[in-house]
């Protein structure tokens, strides 16, 4: 752990090993604003015009990885996280990031981040605590804002056959502005792909995700995030444990935890494991996913 400057912010915590490095700013957030192979190019999008700034009255995207509250609400979700973040060094390596309390929401957010020895692996524990006086029904929501020009991949469970398999085994959720004929979107037997394109409008979709992973390929690198999926749980966004959103600037790879009734004083955690691979071509279709992406994802299980 070291404190470094980053794009105008003076106080940022940097974690690194021989394979991977990340930077989380301590002046706003919590946000992991940089993730890359050691001394490599950032896989996360940065909104350069918003870097180095603090104290704005309205929420700012800024890019990077953040923790939100689901279901999405124009007020509660978009709480302006533009103030300082406390950092605590954890035993055995890693840090815990804690911003000021969201008193309007009755929520205290935290992120605990650990690198896995010398592996290209990061564990991020997202935590929401109810500091209010009433029970809150919500879900933790982890959003990674990826650099432009890549392709997101979500795996699908194995297909069945008719008439043996009479019940559905997958849920696909669409937003009102989503066009299934959009050329950025491709669906195959075992995967859904969504490409980021400059100049293109917004598109979003959600999936129940028994596979428990989503990935993003850009610039010859592959970012994989893994997370739990509970078949018995209720998820936000009509049952989505994974959402993908893209517009002209970036693409978000999002995972969501189950809905919980969070009593005063109680907390809920949502864990993501991040893995990075290099020299990986971006997939053009499902065949590429099966040949180049799924074998790497299976190594992270």
Backbone torsions as a table, in degrees:
resi	resn	phi	psi	omega
1	UNK	NA	132.9	172.4
2	UNK	-146.2	153.9	177.2
3	UNK	-95.6	126.3	-174.4
4	UNK	-133.9	164.9	170.0
5	UNK	-85.3	149.7	178.0
6	UNK	-152.3	111.0	172.3
7	UNK	47.2	46.1	175.9
8	UNK	100.6	-19.5	174.1
9	UNK	-88.0	134.0	-177.4
10	UNK	-84.1	-30.9	-174.0
11	UNK	-115.5	107.4	177.1
12	UNK	-142.6	142.6	179.7
13	UNK	-97.5	132.6	179.3
14	UNK	-114.9	130.4	172.6
15	UNK	-118.5	138.4	-177.7
16	UNK	-155.6	151.0	167.3
17	UNK	-134.5	-159.5	-176.9
18	UNK	-73.0	-13.7	-173.9
19	UNK	-114.6	-25.8	-167.6
20	UNK	-149.6	151.6	174.3
21	UNK	-141.8	149.0	175.5
22	UNK	-141.6	155.9	178.3
23	UNK	-131.5	129.9	174.1
24	UNK	-119.6	128.5	-179.3
25	UNK	-76.3	144.4	177.9
26	UNK	-105.4	5.4	-178.0
27	UNK	-100.8	-18.0	171.5
28	UNK	-147.7	167.2	170.7
29	UNK	118.8	-150.0	21.7
30	UNK	-78.5	137.1	176.3
31	UNK	-137.9	126.2	164.1
32	UNK	-84.3	107.9	-168.9
33	UNK	-95.4	-14.2	-176.4
34	UNK	-144.2	131.2	174.7
35	UNK	-143.9	127.3	-174.5
36	UNK	-160.4	157.9	163.4
37	UNK	-57.5	154.1	-174.3
38	UNK	-49.9	118.6	-178.2
39	UNK	58.8	28.0	178.3
40	UNK	-101.5	-171.9	-177.4
41	UNK	-82.6	142.1	-177.8
42	UNK	-62.4	128.8	174.5
43	UNK	-82.3	-17.1	179.8
44	UNK	-91.5	147.2	172.6
45	UNK	-72.0	137.1	168.0
46	UNK	-118.6	129.5	171.8
47	UNK	-85.6	97.7	-169.2
48	UNK	-58.8	-34.2	-178.9
49	UNK	-69.6	-13.9	179.2
50	UNK	-104.4	-4.9	179.7
51	UNK	-70.2	146.4	174.7
52	UNK	77.8	1.8	-177.3
53	UNK	-104.7	153.6	179.0
54	UNK	-145.2	164.2	168.5
55	UNK	78.9	7.2	179.1
56	UNK	-62.6	149.9	-178.9
57	UNK	-78.5	-23.0	-179.0
58	UNK	-110.7	154.9	178.4
59	UNK	-60.9	142.9	176.6
60	UNK	-125.0	138.0	-179.3
61	UNK	-65.9	-53.5	-179.1
62	UNK	63.1	-30.1	-175.3
63	UNK	97.0	-166.3	-179.5
64	UNK	75.9	-157.6	-177.4
65	UNK	-115.6	134.4	-175.9
66	UNK	-137.9	169.8	176.8
67	UNK	-116.3	127.5	179.4
68	UNK	-125.0	175.0	176.5
69	UNK	-110.1	128.7	175.3
70	UNK	-110.2	155.9	-0.6
71	UNK	-68.4	158.0	-176.2
72	UNK	-65.3	131.0	-179.2
73	UNK	-133.5	135.7	-174.7
74	UNK	-64.0	-18.3	179.5
75	UNK	-106.6	-60.0	-173.0
76	UNK	-63.9	-44.2	-177.1
77	UNK	-67.7	-37.6	-174.5
78	UNK	-92.6	37.6	174.3
79	UNK	-59.5	130.6	-176.3
80	UNK	-72.5	100.7	-178.8
81	UNK	-87.3	62.4	-171.6
82	UNK	-110.5	18.1	179.9
83	UNK	-111.7	178.4	-174.4
84	UNK	-68.5	158.3	-177.0
85	UNK	-124.4	130.2	174.6
86	UNK	-78.4	146.1	177.2
87	UNK	-124.4	136.0	177.1
88	UNK	-126.2	125.4	177.9
89	UNK	-78.0	131.0	-177.0
90	UNK	-93.1	148.6	177.2
91	UNK	-65.3	140.7	-178.1
92	UNK	81.3	6.9	179.7
93	UNK	99.4	150.6	-179.8
94	UNK	105.2	173.2	-177.5
95	UNK	-140.5	155.5	169.9
96	UNK	-114.9	129.2	-179.2
97	UNK	-109.1	130.3	-177.9
98	UNK	-136.9	112.6	175.7
99	UNK	-80.3	179.4	172.6
100	UNK	-64.6	155.6	-178.2
101	UNK	-66.8	145.0	173.0
102	UNK	-88.3	81.4	-173.7
103	UNK	-63.6	-32.0	179.1
104	UNK	-64.4	-30.9	178.9
105	UNK	-96.5	-12.7	-174.4
106	UNK	68.2	32.7	-174.1
107	UNK	-129.6	139.1	169.1
108	UNK	-112.9	122.9	179.0
109	UNK	-96.4	152.7	172.6
110	UNK	-148.9	151.6	167.7
111	UNK	-130.8	129.7	171.6
112	UNK	-111.3	127.0	-171.6
113	UNK	-125.2	128.4	178.3
114	UNK	-134.4	138.2	170.0
115	UNK	-89.6	148.0	-177.1
116	UNK	-96.9	86.7	176.8
117	UNK	52.7	-123.5	178.6
118	UNK	-105.3	17.2	179.6
119	UNK	-90.3	158.9	175.6
120	UNK	-84.8	63.5	-172.6
121	UNK	-142.3	130.5	178.0
122	UNK	-127.2	135.6	171.7
123	UNK	-108.0	129.1	179.5
124	UNK	-121.1	118.8	177.1
125	UNK	-103.5	114.8	179.6
126	UNK	-95.5	132.9	-174.5
127	UNK	-133.3	131.6	173.2
128	UNK	-118.6	126.0	177.4
129	UNK	-117.5	135.1	177.6
130	UNK	-82.3	109.3	178.6
131	UNK	-103.8	8.9	178.9
132	UNK	-91.5	-165.3	-176.5
133	UNK	-110.7	-1.9	-179.1
134	UNK	-126.0	152.8	176.5
135	UNK	-67.4	135.5	178.7
136	UNK	-114.4	130.5	175.3
137	UNK	-98.5	117.3	-171.9
138	UNK	-159.8	178.6	173.0
139	UNK	-141.6	142.5	172.2
140	UNK	-71.0	145.4	-171.4
141	UNK	-139.2	115.4	-176.3
142	UNK	-108.7	121.4	-172.6
143	UNK	-121.7	124.4	175.8
144	UNK	-108.7	116.6	-178.7
145	UNK	-91.8	106.7	-170.2
146	UNK	-90.2	154.1	177.8
147	UNK	-61.5	150.3	-176.7
148	UNK	-69.9	161.3	172.4
149	UNK	92.9	7.8	-176.6
150	UNK	-110.8	-169.6	-178.8
151	UNK	-132.9	128.9	174.4
152	UNK	-90.8	145.3	-179.3
153	UNK	-132.9	132.7	171.3
154	UNK	-125.2	128.4	179.8
155	UNK	-78.3	148.8	176.5
156	UNK	-112.1	149.7	177.6
157	UNK	-65.9	162.3	-179.4
158	UNK	-58.0	141.6	178.8
159	UNK	-75.7	157.6	179.1
160	UNK	-109.1	-151.5	179.7
161	UNK	-147.1	154.5	178.2
162	UNK	-103.8	138.4	10.1
163	UNK	-96.7	10.9	-177.2
164	UNK	-62.9	-45.3	-173.3
165	UNK	-102.0	97.8	-173.9
166	UNK	-95.1	-15.0	-176.1
167	UNK	-106.3	149.5	179.9
168	UNK	-69.1	155.3	178.3
169	UNK	-133.3	17.3	-178.6
170	UNK	-155.4	145.6	178.3
171	UNK	-123.1	128.4	177.0
172	UNK	-117.0	125.1	-174.9
173	UNK	-114.8	134.0	-176.4
174	UNK	-116.5	143.8	173.6
175	UNK	-93.7	158.3	-173.9
176	UNK	-58.8	-24.4	-178.4
177	UNK	-97.9	7.4	-178.2
178	UNK	-86.4	128.5	178.8
179	UNK	-111.0	113.5	-179.8
180	UNK	-67.5	-13.3	175.6
181	UNK	-89.1	1.1	179.8
182	UNK	-61.6	131.2	-175.6
183	UNK	-70.7	-11.9	175.5
184	UNK	-75.1	-17.3	-174.1
185	UNK	-103.9	130.7	177.6
186	UNK	-136.6	136.2	178.0
187	UNK	-122.4	133.9	-179.2
188	UNK	-130.5	-174.7	-174.7
189	UNK	-58.9	-41.8	-174.2
190	UNK	-122.2	13.9	-176.5
191	UNK	-159.5	157.3	169.0
192	UNK	-119.5	132.5	179.5
193	UNK	-120.9	139.8	176.6
194	UNK	-136.5	119.6	-177.8
195	UNK	-95.1	147.6	173.7
196	UNK	-95.5	130.4	-179.3
197	UNK	-133.4	130.6	175.0
198	UNK	-64.9	141.2	177.9
199	UNK	86.1	-4.7	-178.4
200	UNK	-95.2	153.7	-178.8
201	UNK	-80.5	-178.0	-176.9
202	UNK	-75.7	148.5	173.0
203	UNK	-150.1	140.3	-179.9
204	UNK	-144.8	142.4	172.7
205	UNK	-146.7	154.7	178.3
206	UNK	-125.8	155.4	179.7
207	UNK	-140.9	141.3	158.4
208	UNK	-69.0	141.1	-166.4
209	UNK	-134.3	79.4	178.1
210	UNK	-60.6	-24.9	179.5
211	UNK	-68.1	-28.2	175.8
212	UNK	71.8	29.1	176.0
213	UNK	-151.8	157.1	170.5
214	UNK	-145.6	155.3	-174.3
215	UNK	-143.0	163.7	176.7
216	UNK	-143.0	125.7	179.7
217	UNK	-109.4	126.6	179.6
218	UNK	-154.9	135.3	174.2
219	UNK	58.5	32.8	179.5
220	UNK	81.7	7.0	179.4
221	UNK	-120.8	153.6	-179.9
222	UNK	-125.9	124.3	175.2
223	UNK	-104.3	123.9	179.7
224	UNK	-120.4	130.6	171.2
225	UNK	-117.9	136.8	177.3
226	UNK	-115.7	149.4	-177.7
227	UNK	-160.5	159.4	-177.1
228	UNK	-75.2	153.8	172.6
229	UNK	-135.7	130.7	-177.5
230	UNK	-115.7	112.8	-176.2
231	UNK	-63.7	-23.4	-176.8
232	UNK	-91.8	-8.8	-173.3
233	UNK	-88.0	159.6	172.5
234	UNK	-96.5	127.2	179.1
235	UNK	-109.8	155.0	176.2
236	UNK	-70.3	-178.6	177.9
237	UNK	52.5	49.3	177.6
238	UNK	57.9	35.1	175.2
239	UNK	94.3	23.7	-178.0
240	UNK	-92.7	127.3	170.3
241	UNK	-100.7	-8.1	176.9
242	UNK	-139.7	130.6	173.1
243	UNK	-122.0	146.2	170.8
244	UNK	-122.9	132.1	176.8
245	UNK	-135.1	136.1	174.7
246	UNK	-141.6	152.8	172.3
247	UNK	-143.1	-160.2	-176.1
248	UNK	-67.8	-20.5	-171.8
249	UNK	-99.4	-33.6	-166.7
250	UNK	-162.9	-179.4	172.2
251	UNK	-137.6	133.9	178.7
252	UNK	-102.7	129.0	171.7
253	UNK	-105.6	114.7	-168.4
254	UNK	-122.6	138.1	171.0
255	UNK	-121.8	149.2	-177.5
256	UNK	-129.9	143.8	173.1
257	UNK	-88.3	172.2	177.7
258	UNK	-66.1	156.7	172.6
259	UNK	-67.6	138.3	178.9
260	UNK	-136.4	149.1	170.1
261	UNK	-92.8	101.0	-170.2
262	UNK	-93.9	108.3	-178.5
263	UNK	-74.2	158.1	176.0
264	UNK	-53.9	131.0	-179.1
265	UNK	88.2	-13.1	-178.8
266	UNK	-88.0	161.8	-179.5
267	UNK	-138.0	156.1	176.1
268	UNK	-131.2	144.0	179.8
269	UNK	-120.6	148.7	176.5
270	UNK	-135.9	123.5	-172.1
271	UNK	-108.6	133.0	169.7
272	UNK	-120.0	139.7	169.9
273	UNK	-110.7	123.1	-179.4
274	UNK	-102.5	138.7	177.3
275	UNK	-133.8	140.0	178.0
276	UNK	-117.9	138.6	174.6
277	UNK	-129.5	145.9	178.9
278	UNK	-112.3	162.6	179.7
279	UNK	59.4	48.9	179.8
280	UNK	-119.9	118.0	179.0
281	UNK	-71.2	145.6	176.8
282	UNK	-68.4	133.4	-178.2
283	UNK	-73.4	142.5	175.7
284	UNK	-96.7	-22.6	-176.7
285	UNK	-160.2	-176.8	-178.2
286	UNK	-63.4	-31.8	178.1
287	UNK	-63.2	-42.8	177.0
288	UNK	-62.4	-38.8	179.1
289	UNK	-60.3	-46.6	-177.7
290	UNK	-66.7	-34.0	-176.8
291	UNK	-82.7	-38.5	-169.2
292	UNK	-114.6	-28.8	-172.3
293	UNK	-99.3	-52.2	-175.5
294	UNK	-58.6	-40.8	177.3
295	UNK	-58.1	-35.4	178.0
296	UNK	-72.6	-41.6	178.8
297	UNK	-61.1	-39.5	-179.4
298	UNK	-64.2	-25.1	176.3
299	UNK	-68.3	-21.0	-176.9
300	UNK	-90.3	-4.4	-176.4
301	UNK	-67.3	NA	NA
